[in-house]
Amino acid sequence: MHPNAKRLTVRNPELRWVALSAWIRAWDPTLDDEAVAQWARGLAREVAATESDLLWDPMADTVIAKVPMPAREIDKRLCCALARYAGIRASFPLFKRPPPG
């Protein structure tokens, strides 16, 4: 890992697991815990594949920034990764609009 890497708590409440998992379940209330966990793993893979200087563990509400960057930039990148993974337009607030149906 890069010597300047820092493990940080996800600051944006919309990107914390309690909010994300509720939002995912709003898409499909029939999802079981394993299916929701698959989303977390998919989000982590999406960030690892597209954001070379970030790693995200959604269920732990942590992100590793391999280089120093402002929290706002981290939020933006996580939001964009979430949007790519979910197939939606990236914007905040995430949860003021209904999930795609």
DSSP file (Angstrom, degrees, kcal/mol; ACC not computed):
  #  RESIDUE AA STRUCTURE BP1 BP2  ACC     N-H-->O    O-->H-N    N-H-->O    O-->H-N    TCO  KAPPA ALPHA  PHI   PSI    X-CA   Y-CA   Z-CA
    1    1 A M              0   0    0      0, 0.0    65,-0.0     0, 0.0     0, 0.0   0.000 360.0 360.0 360.0 150.4    0.0    0.0    0.0
    2    2 A H    >   -     0   0    0      1,-0.1     3,-1.9     2,-0.1    65,-0.0  -0.313 360.0-124.2 -60.1 140.5    1.1    3.5   -0.7
    3    3 A P  T 3  S+     0   0    0      0, 0.0    -1,-0.1     0, 0.0    64,-0.1   0.757 110.9  49.5 -62.8 -23.3    3.0    5.0    2.3
    4    4 A N  T 3  S+     0   0    0     62,-0.4    61,-0.1     2,-0.1    -2,-0.1   0.378  82.5 129.8 -94.3   4.7    0.6    8.0    2.5
    5    5 A A    <   -     0   0    0     -3,-1.9     2,-0.4    61,-0.1    61,-0.2  -0.287  38.7-165.2 -62.9 141.8   -2.5    5.8    2.4
    6    6 A K  E     -A   65   0A   0     59,-2.2    59,-2.4    61,-0.1     2,-0.6  -0.995  18.7-137.1-132.9 136.1   -5.1    6.5    5.1
    7    7 A R  E     -A   64   0A   0     -2,-0.4     2,-0.3    57,-0.2    57,-0.2  -0.815  34.9-179.0 -88.5 124.8   -8.1    4.5    6.2
    8    8 A L  E     -A   63   0A   0     55,-3.3    55,-2.5    -2,-0.6     2,-0.4  -0.891  30.4-114.9-125.8 152.5  -11.0    6.9    6.7
    9    9 A T  E     -A   62   0A   0     -2,-0.3     2,-0.3    53,-0.2    53,-0.3  -0.713  43.3-104.7 -81.3 136.2  -14.6    6.6    7.8
   10   10 A V        -     0   0    0     51,-2.7    -1,-0.1    -2,-0.4    61,-0.0  -0.474  36.5-166.4 -61.1 123.4  -17.1    7.4    5.1
   11   11 A R        +     0   0    0     -2,-0.3    -1,-0.2    60,-0.1     5,-0.1   0.841  59.9  85.5 -87.8 -35.4  -18.3   10.8    6.0
   12   12 A N    >   -     0   0    0      1,-0.2     3,-1.7    59,-0.1     4,-0.3  -0.558  69.2-147.4 -73.5 120.7  -21.4   11.3    3.8
   13   13 A P  G >  S+     0   0    0      0, 0.0     3,-0.9     0, 0.0     6,-0.4   0.786  96.8  61.3 -59.8 -27.1  -24.4    9.7    5.6
   14   14 A E  G 3  S+     0   0    0      1,-0.2    -2,-0.1     5,-0.1    -3,-0.0   0.744 104.7  48.6 -69.8 -22.2  -25.9    8.7    2.2
   15   15 A L  G <  S+     0   0    0     -3,-1.7    -1,-0.2     4,-0.1     2,-0.2   0.359  87.8 107.2-100.0   4.1  -22.8    6.6    1.5
   16   16 A R  S X> S-     0   0    0     -3,-0.9     4,-2.7    -4,-0.3     3,-0.6  -0.549  81.4-114.4 -81.6 152.2  -22.9    4.8    4.8
   17   17 A W  H 3> S+     0   0    0     41,-0.5     4,-3.2     1,-0.3     5,-0.4   0.833 111.3  58.6 -60.6 -37.6  -24.0    1.2    4.8
   18   18 A V  H 3> S+     0   0    0      1,-0.2     4,-1.2     2,-0.2    -1,-0.3   0.913 114.7  38.2 -60.3 -40.6  -27.1    1.7    6.9
   19   19 A A  H <> S+     0   0    0     -3,-0.6     4,-2.3    -6,-0.4    -2,-0.2   0.913 117.7  49.4 -75.0 -43.9  -28.5    4.1    4.3
   20   20 A L  H  X S+     0   0    0     -4,-2.7     4,-2.8     1,-0.2     5,-0.2   0.925 110.7  49.0 -62.0 -45.1  -27.1    2.3    1.3
   21   21 A S  H  X S+     0   0    0     -4,-3.2     4,-2.4     1,-0.2    -1,-0.2   0.881 111.4  50.0 -65.9 -36.0  -28.5   -1.1    2.3
   22   22 A A  H  X S+     0   0    0     -4,-1.2     4,-1.5    -5,-0.4    -1,-0.2   0.909 111.9  48.7 -65.4 -40.3  -32.0    0.5    3.0
   23   23 A W  H  X S+     0   0    0     -4,-2.3     4,-1.1     2,-0.2    -2,-0.2   0.904 110.9  50.0 -65.5 -42.2  -31.8    2.1   -0.5
   24   24 A I  H >X S+     0   0    0     -4,-2.8     4,-1.4     1,-0.2     3,-0.7   0.925 110.3  50.3 -61.8 -45.1  -30.9   -1.2   -2.1
   25   25 A R  H 3< S+     0   0    0     -4,-2.4    -1,-0.2     1,-0.2    -2,-0.2   0.788 102.2  62.2 -66.1 -26.2  -33.7   -3.0   -0.3
   26   26 A A  H 3< S+     0   0    0     -4,-1.5    -1,-0.2     1,-0.2    -2,-0.2   0.830 101.0  53.7 -66.8 -30.2  -36.1   -0.2   -1.6
   27   27 A W  H << S+     0   0    0     -4,-1.1    -2,-0.2    -3,-0.7    -1,-0.2   0.925 133.0   5.7 -65.5 -43.9  -35.2   -1.3   -5.1
   28   28 A D    ><  -     0   0    0     -4,-1.4     3,-2.0     1,-0.1    -1,-0.3  -0.784  62.3-170.5-146.6  94.8  -36.2   -4.9   -4.3
   29   29 A P  T 3  S+     0   0    0      0, 0.0    -3,-0.1     0, 0.0    -4,-0.1   0.629  84.5  68.5 -63.7 -11.8  -37.7   -5.7   -0.9
   30   30 A T  T 3  S+     0   0    0     -5,-0.1     2,-0.1     2,-0.0    -5,-0.1   0.525  72.1 117.7 -85.2  -4.2  -37.4   -9.4   -1.5
   31   31 A L    <   -     0   0    0     -3,-2.0     2,-0.1    -6,-0.2    -3,-0.0  -0.390  56.5-143.6 -65.3 135.8  -33.6   -9.3   -1.4
   32   32 A D     >  -     0   0    0     -2,-0.1     4,-2.0     1,-0.1     3,-0.2  -0.394  32.7 -92.7 -89.4 176.4  -32.1  -11.4    1.4
   33   33 A D  H  > S+     0   0    0      1,-0.2     4,-2.3     2,-0.2     5,-0.1   0.855 125.1  54.0 -59.4 -37.3  -29.0  -10.4    3.4
   34   34 A E  H  > S+     0   0    0      2,-0.2     4,-1.9     1,-0.2    -1,-0.2   0.900 107.3  50.3 -65.9 -40.2  -26.7  -12.3    1.1
   35   35 A A  H  > S+     0   0    0      2,-0.2     4,-1.2     1,-0.2    -1,-0.2   0.893 111.5  48.1 -64.8 -39.1  -28.0  -10.5   -2.0
   36   36 A V  H  X S+     0   0    0     -4,-2.0     4,-1.5     1,-0.2    -2,-0.2   0.891 109.5  53.3 -67.9 -38.7  -27.5   -7.1   -0.3
   37   37 A A  H  X S+     0   0    0     -4,-2.3     4,-2.2     1,-0.2    -2,-0.2   0.843 102.1  59.5 -63.6 -32.7  -24.0   -8.2    0.7
   38   38 A Q  H  X S+     0   0    0     -4,-1.9     4,-2.6     1,-0.2    -1,-0.2   0.875 101.2  55.0 -62.8 -36.5  -23.3   -9.0   -2.9
   39   39 A W  H  X S+     0   0    0     -4,-1.2     4,-3.0     2,-0.2    -1,-0.2   0.937 106.4  50.8 -59.3 -46.1  -24.1   -5.3   -3.7
   40   40 A A  H  X S+     0   0    0     -4,-1.5     4,-2.3     1,-0.2    -2,-0.2   0.922 111.7  46.9 -59.3 -44.5  -21.4   -4.3   -1.1
   41   41 A R  H  X S+     0   0    0     -4,-2.2     4,-2.3     1,-0.2    -1,-0.2   0.893 112.4  50.6 -65.2 -38.7  -18.9   -6.6   -2.8
   42   42 A G  H  X S+     0   0    0     -4,-2.6     4,-2.6     2,-0.2    -2,-0.2   0.903 109.8  49.6 -64.8 -41.5  -19.9   -5.3   -6.2
   43   43 A L  H  X S+     0   0    0     -4,-3.0     4,-2.3     2,-0.2    -2,-0.2   0.913 110.4  50.7 -63.2 -42.1  -19.5   -1.7   -5.1
   44   44 A A  H  X S+     0   0    0     -4,-2.3     4,-2.3    -5,-0.2    12,-0.3   0.916 112.0  47.2 -61.6 -42.9  -16.0   -2.5   -3.6
   45   45 A R  H  X S+     0   0    0     -4,-2.3     4,-2.4     2,-0.2    -2,-0.2   0.903 109.3  54.4 -64.9 -41.0  -15.0   -4.1   -6.9
   46   46 A E  H  X S+     0   0    0     -4,-2.6     4,-1.7     1,-0.2     5,-0.3   0.926 111.3  44.2 -59.2 -46.0  -16.3   -1.1   -8.9
   47   47 A V  H  X S+     0   0    0     -4,-2.3     4,-2.8     1,-0.2     7,-0.3   0.930 113.2  50.8 -65.5 -44.9  -14.2    1.3   -6.9
   48   48 A A  H  < S+     0   0    0     -4,-2.3    -1,-0.2     1,-0.2    -2,-0.2   0.863 114.5  44.7 -60.7 -35.6  -11.1   -0.9   -7.1
   49   49 A A  H  < S+     0   0    0     -4,-2.4    -1,-0.2    -5,-0.2    -2,-0.2   0.778 126.7  26.2 -79.9 -27.7  -11.5   -1.2  -10.9
   50   50 A T  H  < S+     0   0    0     -4,-1.7     2,-0.6     1,-0.2    -2,-0.2   0.641 115.7  55.0-114.9 -18.1  -12.2    2.5  -11.7
   51   51 A E    ><  -     0   0    0     -4,-2.8     3,-2.1    -5,-0.3    -1,-0.2  -0.828  61.3-172.3-121.1  91.1  -10.7    4.6   -8.9
   52   52 A S  T 3  S+     0   0    0     -2,-0.6    -1,-0.1     1,-0.3    -4,-0.1   0.683  83.8  47.4 -62.6 -18.4   -7.0    3.6   -8.7
   53   53 A D  T 3  S+     0   0    0     12,-0.0    13,-2.8    13,-0.0    14,-0.6   0.265 105.7  66.4-108.4  13.5   -6.3    5.6   -5.6
   54   54 A L  E <   -B   65   0A   0     -3,-2.1     2,-0.4    -7,-0.3    11,-0.2  -0.977  50.3-171.9-132.9 147.6   -9.4    4.5   -3.5
   55   55 A L  E     -B   64   0A   0      9,-1.7     9,-3.0    -2,-0.3     2,-0.4  -0.991  16.0-161.2-130.0 139.5  -10.5    1.3   -1.9
   56   56 A W  E     -B   63   0A   0     -2,-0.4     7,-0.2   -12,-0.3    -8,-0.1  -0.976  19.7-173.1-127.9 133.3  -14.0    1.1   -0.4
   57   57 A D  E >>> -B   62   0A   0      5,-2.8     5,-1.7    -2,-0.4     3,-0.9  -0.848  13.1-174.3-117.0  90.3  -15.5   -1.4    2.1
   58   58 A P  G >45S+     0   0    0      0, 0.0     3,-1.0     0, 0.0   -41,-0.5   0.869  79.7  52.3 -56.9 -41.7  -19.2   -0.3    2.1
   59   59 A M  G 345S+     0   0    0      1,-0.3   -41,-0.1    -3,-0.1   -42,-0.0   0.774 113.7  44.0 -69.4 -24.3  -20.3   -2.6    4.9
   60   60 A A  G <45S-     0   0    0     -3,-0.9    -1,-0.3     2,-0.2     3,-0.1   0.438 106.2-127.9 -95.4  -1.5  -17.6   -1.3    7.2
   61   61 A D  T <<5 +     0   0    0     -3,-1.0   -51,-2.7    -4,-0.7     2,-0.3   0.858  66.8 127.4  56.7  36.8  -18.2    2.4    6.2
   62   62 A T  E   < -AB   9  57A   0     -5,-1.7    -5,-2.8   -53,-0.3     2,-0.4  -0.923  39.5-172.8-126.1 152.3  -14.5    2.7    5.4
   63   63 A V  E     -AB   8  56A   0    -55,-2.5   -55,-3.3    -2,-0.3     2,-0.6  -0.994  16.1-143.9-136.4 142.1  -12.5    3.9    2.5
   64   64 A I  E     -AB   7  55A   0     -9,-3.0    -9,-1.7    -2,-0.4     2,-0.7  -0.948  11.4-160.3-107.9 119.1   -8.7    3.8    2.0
   65   65 A A  E     -AB   6  54A   0    -59,-2.4   -59,-2.2    -2,-0.6   -11,-0.2  -0.885   3.9-163.4 -97.3 117.0   -7.3    6.8    0.1
   66   66 A K  S    S+     0   0    0    -13,-2.8   -62,-0.4    -2,-0.7    -1,-0.1   0.717  79.8  29.8 -74.9 -20.1   -4.0    5.9   -1.3
   67   67 A V  S    S-     0   0    0    -14,-0.6   -61,-0.1   -61,-0.1     2,-0.1  -0.960 103.0 -87.9-133.2 152.8   -3.2    9.6   -1.8
   68   68 A P        +     0   0    0      0, 0.0    -2,-0.1     0, 0.0   -63,-0.1  -0.372  57.7 155.5 -61.8 135.1   -4.3   12.6    0.2
   69   69 A M        -     0   0    0     -2,-0.1    -4,-0.1    -4,-0.1     5,-0.0  -0.977  44.9 -93.1-156.8 152.2   -7.6   14.1   -1.1
   70   70 A P    >>  -     0   0    0      0, 0.0     4,-1.9     0, 0.0     3,-0.6  -0.293  33.8-118.0 -66.6 151.6  -10.5   16.1    0.4
   71   71 A A  H 3> S+     0   0    0      1,-0.2     4,-2.8     2,-0.2     5,-0.2   0.861 114.8  59.4 -56.4 -37.9  -13.5   14.3    1.8
   72   72 A R  H 3> S+     0   0    0      1,-0.2     4,-2.2     2,-0.2    -1,-0.2   0.883 104.8  49.3 -60.9 -38.6  -15.7   16.0   -0.8
   73   73 A E  H <> S+     0   0    0     -3,-0.6     4,-2.4     2,-0.2    -1,-0.2   0.897 110.4  50.3 -67.7 -40.7  -13.6   14.4   -3.6
   74   74 A I  H  X S+     0   0    0     -4,-1.9     4,-2.6     2,-0.2     5,-0.2   0.946 110.7  49.6 -61.4 -47.5  -13.9   11.0   -1.9
   75   75 A D  H  X S+     0   0    0     -4,-2.8     4,-2.7     1,-0.2    -2,-0.2   0.920 110.8  50.5 -56.3 -45.4  -17.7   11.4   -1.6
   76   76 A K  H  X S+     0   0    0     -4,-2.2     4,-2.4     1,-0.2    -1,-0.2   0.920 111.9  46.6 -61.0 -45.0  -17.9   12.4   -5.3
   77   77 A R  H  X S+     0   0    0     -4,-2.4     4,-2.2     2,-0.2    -1,-0.2   0.894 113.1  48.3 -67.4 -39.7  -15.9    9.4   -6.5
   78   78 A L  H  X S+     0   0    0     -4,-2.6     4,-2.6     2,-0.2    -2,-0.2   0.915 111.8  50.6 -65.5 -41.4  -17.9    6.9   -4.3
   79   79 A C  H  X S+     0   0    0     -4,-2.7     4,-2.5    -5,-0.2    -2,-0.2   0.916 110.7  48.9 -61.4 -43.6  -21.1    8.4   -5.6
   80   80 A C  H  X S+     0   0    0     -4,-2.4     4,-2.5     2,-0.2    -1,-0.2   0.898 111.5  49.4 -64.1 -40.2  -20.0    8.0   -9.2
   81   81 A A  H  X S+     0   0    0     -4,-2.2     4,-2.6     2,-0.2    -2,-0.2   0.914 111.0  49.9 -64.9 -42.3  -18.9    4.4   -8.6
   82   82 A L  H  X S+     0   0    0     -4,-2.6     4,-2.6     2,-0.2    -2,-0.2   0.922 110.8  49.9 -60.3 -44.3  -22.3    3.7   -7.0
   83   83 A A  H  X>S+     0   0    0     -4,-2.5     5,-2.1     2,-0.2     4,-1.6   0.918 111.2  48.3 -62.6 -43.9  -24.1    5.3   -9.9
   84   84 A R  H  <5S+     0   0    0     -4,-2.5     3,-0.2     1,-0.2    -2,-0.2   0.942 114.0  46.5 -60.6 -46.4  -22.0    3.2  -12.4
   85   85 A Y  H  <5S+     0   0    0     -4,-2.6    -2,-0.2     1,-0.2    -1,-0.2   0.891 118.9  40.5 -64.1 -39.8  -22.7    0.0  -10.5
   86   86 A A  H  <5S-     0   0    0     -4,-2.6    -1,-0.2    -5,-0.2    -2,-0.2   0.610 107.9-122.0 -86.1 -12.6  -26.4    0.7  -10.1
   87   87 A G  T  <5S+     0   0    0     -4,-1.6     2,-0.2     1,-0.3    -3,-0.2   0.868  70.5 120.1  74.2  36.3  -26.9    2.1  -13.6
   88   88 A I  S   <S-     0   0    0     -5,-2.1     2,-0.3    -6,-0.2    -1,-0.3  -0.751  71.5 -86.6-124.7 172.5  -28.2    5.5  -12.5
   89   89 A R        -     0   0    0     -2,-0.2     2,-0.5    -3,-0.1    -5,-0.0  -0.645  45.2-118.9 -80.4 135.4  -27.2    9.1  -12.8
   90   90 A A        +     0   0    0     -2,-0.3     2,-0.3   -10,-0.1   -10,-0.1  -0.635  57.2 125.4 -78.7 122.9  -24.7   10.3  -10.2
   91   91 A S        -     0   0    0     -2,-0.5    -2,-0.0   -12,-0.1     0, 0.0  -0.946  50.1 -87.4-167.9 154.6  -26.0   13.1   -8.0
   92   92 A F  S    S+     0   0    0     -2,-0.3     2,-0.1     1,-0.2    -2,-0.0  -0.881 100.6  45.8-107.7 148.3  -26.6   14.1   -4.4
   93   93 A P  S >  S-     0   0    0      0, 0.0     3,-0.7     0, 0.0     4,-0.3   0.515  70.7-173.7 -77.9 140.6  -28.8   13.6   -2.6
   94   94 A L  G >  S+     0   0    0      1,-0.2     3,-0.7     2,-0.1    -2,-0.1   0.870  78.4  46.2 -64.3 -38.9  -29.0   10.0   -3.7
   95   95 A F  G 3  S+     0   0    0      1,-0.2    -1,-0.2     4,-0.0    -3,-0.1   0.343  86.8  82.9 -98.7   7.1  -32.1    9.1   -1.8
   96   96 A K  G <  S+     0   0    0     -3,-0.7    -1,-0.2     2,-0.1    -2,-0.1   0.636  91.3  58.1 -81.8 -12.9  -34.4   12.1   -2.6
   97   97 A R  S <  S-     0   0    0     -3,-0.7     0, 0.0    -4,-0.3     0, 0.0  -0.871  97.8-103.7-113.0 151.4  -35.3   10.4   -5.8
   98   98 A P        -     0   0    0      0, 0.0     3,-0.1     0, 0.0    -2,-0.1  -0.336  42.2 -99.2 -69.5 153.3  -36.9    6.9   -6.0
   99   99 A P        -     0   0    0      0, 0.0   -75,-0.0     0, 0.0    -4,-0.0  -0.321  53.9 -82.0 -64.6 156.2  -34.7    4.0   -7.1
  100  100 A P              0   0    0      0, 0.0   -12,-0.0     0, 0.0    -3,-0.0  -0.312 360.0 360.0 -59.2 143.0  -35.0    3.0  -10.7
  101  101 A G              0   0    0     -3,-0.1     0, 0.0     0, 0.0     0, 0.0   0.397 360.0 360.0-128.6 360.0  -38.0    0.8  -11.3
